[in-house]
Amino acid sequence: MADPKGFMTTPRQDWPRRPVEERVKDWDEVYVPGALLPIISKQADRCMDCGIPFCHDACPLGNLIPEWNDLVSREDWRAAADRLHATNNFPEFTGRLCPAPCEAGCVLAINQPAVTIKNVECAIADRAWEDGFAPPRPPDRLSGRTVAVIGSGPTGLAAAQQLTRAGHTVAVYEKDDRIGGLMRYGIPEFKMEKHHLERRIEQMRAEGTKFRTSTAVGRDIGAAELRSRYDAVVIATGATAWRELPLPGRELSGIHQAMEYLPLANRVCEGELETSPMSAAGKHVVIVGGGDTGADCLGTAVREGAASVTQLDIYAQPGAERDEDAEPWPTYPKIYRLSAAHEEARDLQTAPAADADARLFAASTLHFTGDADGHVRSLHLTEVDAQRSPMPGTERTLPADLVLLALGFSGPDREDGLIDQLGLEMEPRGTITRDAGFATNAPGVFAAGDAARGQSLIVWAIAEGRAVAAAVDRYLTGSSRLPAPISPYDRPMTV
């Protein structure tokens, strides 16, 4: 605690975003380059050294937040990087993409703005790369054991890196043509530029991890055959079975799932496509779903030049302050937040007022109508009450040339045959069944991340990857020195 009065004398200052009119013209990250490091040491000074760090408990990874806050306040970047990487394989990912449940648990947040923990984390990670504090860490010797990891999202990559560093020979199988899972094709470039991902992949290659792209296990290679090749298999395919909206008019063209739309925009940024075949340019766009995926669609549509964008959220607009009765500190509060994408959408020329929100809260879709060619042209909706029941007399119609469904995911996709070929038991909610050691009913096969936990946060994905790696290491060798930050029965806070 470099400054014992820092939390009283220094106001919270977040990483500033670039002006809206500038950032909507490109796909670069929304933040002002180089503006974080000059302010971050004073922000770390705001950490109270509270004695019982609820931020540490609120983080699924068990990040040593007070420790690296103190080190950053003293500008000891090497030690801060060591502390951060001790619990998190990919802090530059979480520092950009995690909703920061740690900040909700900050003791200072009881009656003041929390410490900018997420910004501090991101600053440490970026500084570590700049100063060479994140070199490859290949194992001293190999164990002679082999592991296949299916899926290259944050869970799969974290598991693979931990197991490689433990001395096992690891191959990561990815059905897409590039490594990264949803971080590659689901997260827009303006939230995380992909050079951060490429850098980690190259680090992992240098450590010895092998990557097999364009290989769908169950289709391109049989699941049983893969299992016979390796001493253990980790399933980290994520929850990619999207939820549908079976309403009249759903069959019309122009209605797509968010994860059909977002990957195309990312492929344009990767240089694989000149333009997206689902581009929102000149179209009236309606996004059904009020979560982060919907916001990603929002920011993407704005950059593609949509005529208008509206996001429907079935829940009522939350208040500006924490509801102490329903969501007491340190739980993660449902409060009104304005993301970068929402800032951008309200500045569209078609917005009815300068401060208009592109979201319609407490709104539920009734049906779609289209033109003679079978293309969607309108979305019909109604307002709903607290029980999400339609309110008579509140029906209205929105122009809609492109409708994007961002309704979340129910579990792993079973189309490739991986689950059925291994004979895996499933939970009623559609996720893979596993025991307290992350093991499935198939010998030597483990499941982690969204495929087993259900749709969750990137910080939980990385925590699960690290934990399943320790379980697999123990299965292969009888013991493990790898950290296991969570139990498979831990459940995330609602975020």
C-alpha positions in Angstrom: 0.0 0.0 0.0 2.2 2.8 -1.3 -0.2 5.6 -0.5 -2.4 4.9 2.6 -4.7 7.8 1.7 -4.8 7.2 -2.0 -8.4 6.0 -1.9 -9.4 9.3 -0.3 -7.3 11.7 -2.4 -7.4 10.2 -5.9 -10.7 9.9 -7.8 -11.4 6.9 -10.1 -10.2 7.5 -13.6 -10.9 4.9 -16.3 -9.0 4.3 -19.5 -10.4 7.0 -21.8 -12.1 6.0 -25.0 -11.4 7.6 -28.3 -14.1 10.0 -29.6 -17.1 8.2 -31.1 -16.9 10.0 -34.4 -13.3 8.7 -34.7 -13.6 5.1 -33.6 -16.7 4.2 -35.6 -14.6 4.7 -38.8 -12.2 1.9 -38.0 -12.0 -1.4 -36.2 -9.2 -0.5 -33.8 -9.7 -0.9 -30.0 -12.0 1.8 -28.6 -9.4 3.1 -26.0 -7.0 6.0 -26.5 -3.6 4.3 -27.2 -0.9 5.1 -24.7 -3.4 6.8 -22.3 -3.5 4.0 -19.7 0.0 3.8 -18.3 0.4 7.5 -17.3 -2.6 7.2 -15.0 -2.5 3.6 -13.8 0.0 3.9 -10.9 -2.1 6.5 -9.1 -5.2 4.4 -9.7 -3.5 1.4 -8.2 -2.7 3.7 -5.2 -6.5 3.7 -4.5 -6.3 0.1 -3.3 -7.1 0.2 0.4 -5.1 -2.8 1.7 -8.4 -3.7 3.2 -7.1 -6.9 5.0 -9.9 -9.1 3.7 -9.7 -8.7 -0.1 -13.2 -9.5 -1.4 -11.9 -8.7 -4.8 -9.7 -11.7 -4.6 -12.6 -13.9 -3.6 -14.8 -12.5 -6.4 -12.3 -13.4 -9.1 -12.7 -17.1 -10.2 -9.0 -17.1 -10.9 -8.1 -16.0 -7.4 -6.0 -13.2 -8.8 -3.7 -11.6 -6.2 -5.2 -8.2 -6.8 -4.0 -6.3 -3.7 -0.5 -7.6 -4.2 -0.1 -6.5 -7.8 -2.0 -3.2 -7.1 0.8 -2.4 -4.6 3.5 -3.4 -7.0 2.0 -1.2 -9.8 1.7 1.7 -7.4 5.4 1.4 -6.8 6.0 0.8 -10.6 7.6 -2.5 -10.0 6.3 -3.9 -13.3 8.3 -7.1 -13.4 7.1 -8.3 -10.0 3.6 -7.2 -10.9 3.7 -9.3 -14.1 5.0 -12.3 -12.1 2.1 -12.0 -9.6 -0.5 -11.6 -12.4 0.8 -14.5 -14.5 0.9 -16.7 -11.4 -2.9 -17.0 -11.5 -3.9 -15.9 -15.1 -2.5 -17.3 -18.3 -4.0 -14.5 -20.5 -4.5 -11.3 -18.5 -4.5 -9.1 -21.7 -7.7 -11.0 -22.7 -9.5 -10.6 -19.3 -8.2 -7.1 -19.0 -10.2 -6.2 -22.1 -13.1 -8.7 -22.1 -14.0 -9.6 -18.5 -16.9 -7.7 -16.9 -14.8 -7.4 -13.7 -16.7 -9.1 -10.9 -13.6 -8.3 -8.8 -14.5 -4.6 -9.0 -18.0 -5.4 -7.6 -16.3 -7.1 -4.7 -13.9 -4.2 -4.0 -14.3 -2.9 -0.4 -14.0 0.6 -1.7 -17.1 0.0 -3.8 -19.3 -0.1 -0.6 -19.7 3.7 -0.9 -17.2 4.9 -3.5 -16.2 4.0 -7.1 -14.2 0.8 -7.0 -10.5 0.5 -7.8 -10.0 0.2 -11.6 -8.8 -3.4 -11.2 -9.5 -4.4 -14.8 -7.5 -1.4 -16.1 -4.6 -2.2 -13.8 -4.6 -5.8 -15.0 -4.6 -4.8 -18.6 -1.7 -2.3 -18.0 0.4 -5.0 -16.3 -0.2 -7.4 -19.2 0.6 -4.9 -21.9 3.7 -3.7 -20.1 4.9 -7.3 -19.6 4.9 -7.8 -23.3 6.6 -4.5 -24.0 9.4 -5.1 -21.5 9.9 -8.8 -22.3 8.4 -10.1 -19.0 6.3 -12.8 -20.7 8.8 -15.2 -22.4 7.9 -18.7 -23.4 8.3 -21.2 -20.6 9.0 -24.6 -22.1 9.3 -27.5 -19.7 12.6 -28.7 -18.4 11.8 -32.3 -19.4 9.0 -34.2 -21.1 6.8 -36.6 -19.2 6.2 -39.0 -22.2 2.4 -38.5 -21.8 0.2 -37.1 -24.5 -3.0 -35.0 -24.3 -5.5 -33.9 -26.9 -7.4 -30.6 -26.2 -10.5 -30.2 -28.3 -11.3 -26.5 -28.7 -9.0 -23.5 -28.8 -11.1 -20.9 -26.8 -9.8 -19.6 -23.5 -10.5 -22.8 -21.7 -8.7 -25.0 -24.2 -5.7 -22.6 -24.5 -5.3 -22.3 -20.8 -5.5 -26.1 -20.3 -3.0 -26.7 -23.1 -0.5 -24.2 -21.8 -0.6 -25.5 -18.3 -0.3 -29.1 -19.4 2.6 -28.3 -21.8 4.4 -26.4 -19.1 4.0 -29.5 -16.9 5.9 -31.5 -19.5 3.2 -33.3 -21.4 3.0 -33.3 -25.2 -0.2 -31.4 -26.1 -2.1 -31.0 -29.3 -5.0 -28.6 -29.7 -7.7 -29.5 -32.2 -9.8 -26.6 -33.6 -12.6 -27.0 -36.2 -12.1 -23.5 -37.6 -9.3 -22.5 -39.8 -7.6 -20.3 -37.1 -6.9 -20.8 -33.4 -8.8 -18.8 -30.8 -12.4 -20.0 -30.7 -14.9 -17.2 -29.9 -12.0 -14.9 -29.1 -11.1 -15.1 -32.8 -14.4 -15.0 -34.6 -16.9 -14.0 -31.9 -15.2 -11.0 -30.2 -15.1 -7.9 -32.5 -11.7 -6.3 -33.2 -12.8 -3.1 -31.6 -13.0 -4.9 -28.2 -9.8 -6.9 -28.6 -7.4 -6.6 -31.5 -6.3 -10.0 -32.6 -2.6 -9.4 -32.3 -3.0 -10.0 -28.6 -4.3 -13.5 -29.4 -1.6 -14.1 -32.0 1.1 -13.2 -29.5 -0.1 -15.8 -27.0 -0.4 -18.5 -29.7 3.2 -17.9 -30.7 4.3 -18.1 -27.1 2.5 -21.5 -26.8 4.1 -22.8 -30.0 7.5 -21.8 -28.6 6.7 -23.8 -25.4 5.9 -26.9 -27.5 2.1 -26.9 -27.8 0.9 -28.2 -31.2 -2.1 -26.9 -33.1 -4.3 -28.7 -35.5 -6.8 -26.4 -37.3 -9.7 -27.2 -39.7 -10.2 -30.4 -37.8 -13.6 -31.2 -36.4 -13.3 -34.1 -34.0 -16.1 -36.5 -34.6 -16.3 -35.6 -38.3 -12.8 -35.1 -39.8 -11.3 -37.5 -37.3 -13.3 -40.0 -35.2 -13.6 -39.3 -31.5 -12.7 -42.9 -30.6 -9.7 -42.8 -32.9 -8.5 -39.6 -31.3 -8.9 -41.1 -27.8 -6.8 -44.1 -28.8 -4.0 -41.8 -29.9 -3.7 -39.9 -26.6 -3.3 -40.7 -22.9 -6.0 -38.2 -22.1 -8.5 -35.9 -23.9 -9.9 -32.6 -22.7 -13.2 -31.4 -24.2 -13.2 -27.6 -24.3 -15.5 -26.9 -27.2 -17.6 -24.2 -25.5 -21.3 -23.8 -25.6 -22.0 -23.1 -29.2 -25.6 -24.5 -29.6 -27.4 -21.2 -29.9 -30.9 -20.6 -28.6 -33.7 -20.1 -31.2 -36.7 -17.7 -31.4 -39.5 -19.9 -32.9 -42.0 -17.1 -33.8 -44.1 -16.5 -36.9 -41.9 -15.2 -39.7 -38.7 -16.7 -38.4 -38.3 -18.4 -41.8 -37.9 -15.1 -43.6 -34.4 -14.3 -45.1 -32.5 -11.6 -43.3 -32.9 -13.1 -39.8 -29.7 -14.6 -38.6 -28.0 -15.8 -35.4 -25.5 -13.4 -33.9 -22.8 -16.0 -34.3 -23.5 -16.3 -38.0 -23.1 -12.5 -38.3 -20.1 -11.7 -36.1 -17.6 -14.2 -37.5 -18.0 -12.7 -41.0 -17.1 -9.2 -39.8 -14.1 -10.7 -38.1 -13.1 -12.4 -41.3 -13.2 -9.1 -43.1 -10.9 -7.6 -40.5 -8.6 -10.7 -40.9 -8.4 -9.9 -44.7 -10.2 -13.1 -45.6 -13.2 -11.3 -47.1 -13.5 -8.0 -48.8 -17.0 -7.4 -47.4 -19.4 -9.4 -45.2 -22.3 -11.1 -47.1 -24.4 -10.1 -44.1 -23.2 -6.5 -43.9 -25.5 -4.1 -42.1 -24.6 -1.2 -44.5 -27.7 0.9 -45.2 -30.0 -1.4 -43.3 -32.4 -1.0 -40.4 -31.0 -3.5 -37.9 -32.8 -5.0 -34.9 -30.9 -7.1 -32.4 -32.9 -9.4 -30.2 -31.1 -9.9 -26.9 -29.7 -7.5 -24.3 -26.4 -9.1 -23.4 -22.8 -8.6 -24.4 -23.2 -10.5 -27.7 -26.0 -8.2 -28.7 -23.8 -5.2 -27.9 -21.0 -6.7 -30.0 -23.5 -6.9 -32.9 -24.5 -3.3 -32.2 -20.9 -2.0 -32.5 -20.3 -4.1 -35.6 -23.5 -2.8 -37.3 -22.6 0.8 -36.6 -19.1 0.3 -38.2 -20.7 -1.4 -41.2 -22.8 1.7 -41.8 -26.3 0.7 -40.6 -29.1 3.1 -41.2 -30.4 2.4 -37.7 -29.7 -0.1 -34.9 -32.1 -1.1 -32.1 -31.3 -3.7 -29.4 -34.2 -5.3 -27.6 -33.8 -6.3 -24.0 -36.7 -8.3 -22.4 -35.6 -7.1 -18.9 -36.6 -3.7 -17.4 -34.0 -1.0 -17.5 -32.0 -1.3 -14.3 -31.3 1.6 -12.0 -28.2 3.7 -11.8 -27.3 2.5 -8.3 -27.0 -0.9 -6.6 -30.2 -2.2 -5.1 -28.8 -3.0 -1.6 -31.8 -5.2 -0.7 -31.8 -7.4 -3.8 -28.1 -7.3 -4.6 -26.0 -6.3 -1.5 -22.3 -5.7 -1.8 -20.2 -7.7 -2.8 -22.5 -9.3 -5.3 -22.3 -8.2 -8.9 -25.0 -5.6 -9.3 -27.5 -5.2 -12.2 -27.1 -1.5 -12.8 -27.5 0.6 -15.9 -24.3 0.5 -18.0 -23.4 2.2 -21.2 -20.9 0.2 -23.2 -18.7 1.6 -25.9 -21.1 0.2 -28.5 -24.1 1.8 -26.9 -22.3 5.1 -26.9 -21.7 4.8 -30.6 -25.2 3.7 -31.5 -26.9 6.6 -29.8 -24.9 8.9 -32.0 -26.3 7.5 -35.2 -28.0 10.2 -37.3 -31.3 8.4 -36.9 -31.3 8.5 -33.1 -34.3 10.6 -31.9 -32.1 12.5 -29.4 -28.5 13.0 -28.8 -28.6 11.0 -25.5 -31.0 8.3 -26.8 -30.2 4.7 -25.9 -30.3 2.2 -28.8 -31.8 -0.3 -26.4 -35.5 -0.9 -25.8 -36.0 -2.4 -22.3 -38.9 -4.6 -21.2 -39.5 -5.4 -24.9 -40.5 -8.8 -26.3 -40.7 -9.9 -29.9 -44.1 -11.0 -31.2 -43.5 -11.9 -34.9 -41.8 -10.8 -38.1 -43.3 -9.7 -41.4 -41.6 -9.5 -44.8 -42.0 -8.4 -48.4 -43.1 -10.4 -51.4 -39.6 -11.8 -51.9 -39.7 -13.4 -48.4 -37.2 -10.9 -46.9 -37.8 -9.5 -43.4 -39.0 -5.9 -43.3 -40.6 -5.5 -39.9 -40.3 -6.7 -36.3 -43.4 -6.6 -34.2 -42.9 -6.2 -30.4 -44.7 -5.5 -27.2 -43.7 -4.2 -23.8 -43.7 -6.6 -21.0 -44.2 -6.4 -17.2 -41.9 -7.5 -14.4 -43.0 -11.1 -15.0 -42.2 -10.7 -18.7 -45.9 -11.0 -19.7 -47.1 -8.9 -22.6 -48.8 -5.6 -21.7 -51.9 -5.1 -23.9 -51.9 -1.9 -25.9 -48.2 -1.5 -26.1 -47.6 -3.3 -29.4 -45.4 -1.5 -32.0 -43.5 -2.2 -35.2 -39.9 -1.5 -36.0 -38.4 -1.4 -39.5 -36.0 -4.3 -39.9 -34.0 -5.3 -42.9 -31.6 -7.3 -40.8 -32.5 -9.1 -37.5 -29.8 -10.6 -35.3 -30.7 -13.1 -32.6 -28.4 -12.8 -29.6 -30.2 -15.1 -27.1 -27.3 -17.0 -25.7 -26.3 -20.7 -25.9 -27.7 -23.9 -24.3 -24.6 -26.1 -24.4 -22.1 -27.7 -26.8 -23.1 -28.4 -30.3 -23.6 -32.1 -31.1 -23.6 -32.0 -34.9 -20.0 -33.1 -35.3 -20.7 -36.3 -33.4 -18.0 -35.9 -30.8 -20.3 -36.4 -27.8 -22.3 -39.3 -29.2 -19.2 -41.1 -30.4 -17.7 -41.0 -27.0 -21.0 -41.9 -25.4 -20.8 -39.0 -23.0 -23.5 -38.5 -20.4 -25.3 -35.2 -20.5 -27.0 -32.9 -18.0 -30.7 -32.0 -18.6 -29.7 -28.5 -19.4 -27.6 -29.7 -22.3 -24.0 -29.6 -20.8 -21.6 -32.5 -20.4 -21.8 -34.4 -17.1 -18.5 -34.6 -15.1 -17.4 -35.5 -11.6 -15.5 -33.5 -9.0 -12.3 -34.2 -10.9 -13.6 -32.8 -14.2 -13.8 -36.4 -15.5 -16.6 -37.6 -17.8 -18.0 -41.1 -17.8 -15.6 -42.0 -20.7 -12.3 -43.1 -19.2 -9.5 -40.6 -19.7 -11.9 -37.9 -21.1 -12.3 -34.6 -19.2 -14.7 -31.7 -19.8 -14.2 -28.1 -18.9 -15.4 -24.6 -19.7 -18.8 -23.7 -21.2 -19.2 -27.2 -22.6 -19.6 -28.5 -19.1 -20.3 -25.4 -16.9 -22.7 -23.7 -19.3 -22.4 -20.3 -20.9 -20.3 -18.1 -18.7 -17.5 -15.5 -18.5 -14.0 -15.5 -20.0 -12.5 -15.4 -16.5 -14.4 -18.6 -15.6 -13.3 -20.2 -18.9 -9.6 -19.6 -18.0 -10.1 -20.7 -14.5 -11.7 -24.0 -15.7 -8.8 -24.5 -18.1 -6.3 -24.2 -15.4 -8.3 -26.4 -13.0 -8.9 -29.2 -15.6 -5.1 -29.2 -16.4 -4.3 -29.9 -12.8 -6.9 -32.8 -12.8 -5.5 -34.3 -16.0 -1.9 -33.9 -14.7 -2.9 -35.8 -11.6 -4.7 -38.5 -13.7 -1.5 -39.0 -15.8 1.1 -38.9 -13.1 -0.6 -39.5 -9.7 0.0 -36.0 -8.4 0.2 -32.4 -9.7 1.9 -29.2 -8.8 -0.3 -27.2 -11.1 -2.7 -24.8 -9.4 -6.4 -25.7 -9.4 -8.2 -22.4 -8.8 -11.8 -23.8 -8.7 -13.9 -26.8 -8.2 -16.1 -28.0 -11.1 -19.1 -27.5 -8.8 -18.4 -23.8 -8.3 -21.0 -21.6 -9.9 -20.4 -18.1 -11.3 -22.0 -15.1 -9.9 -24.7 -13.8 -12.1 -23.2 -11.2 -14.5 
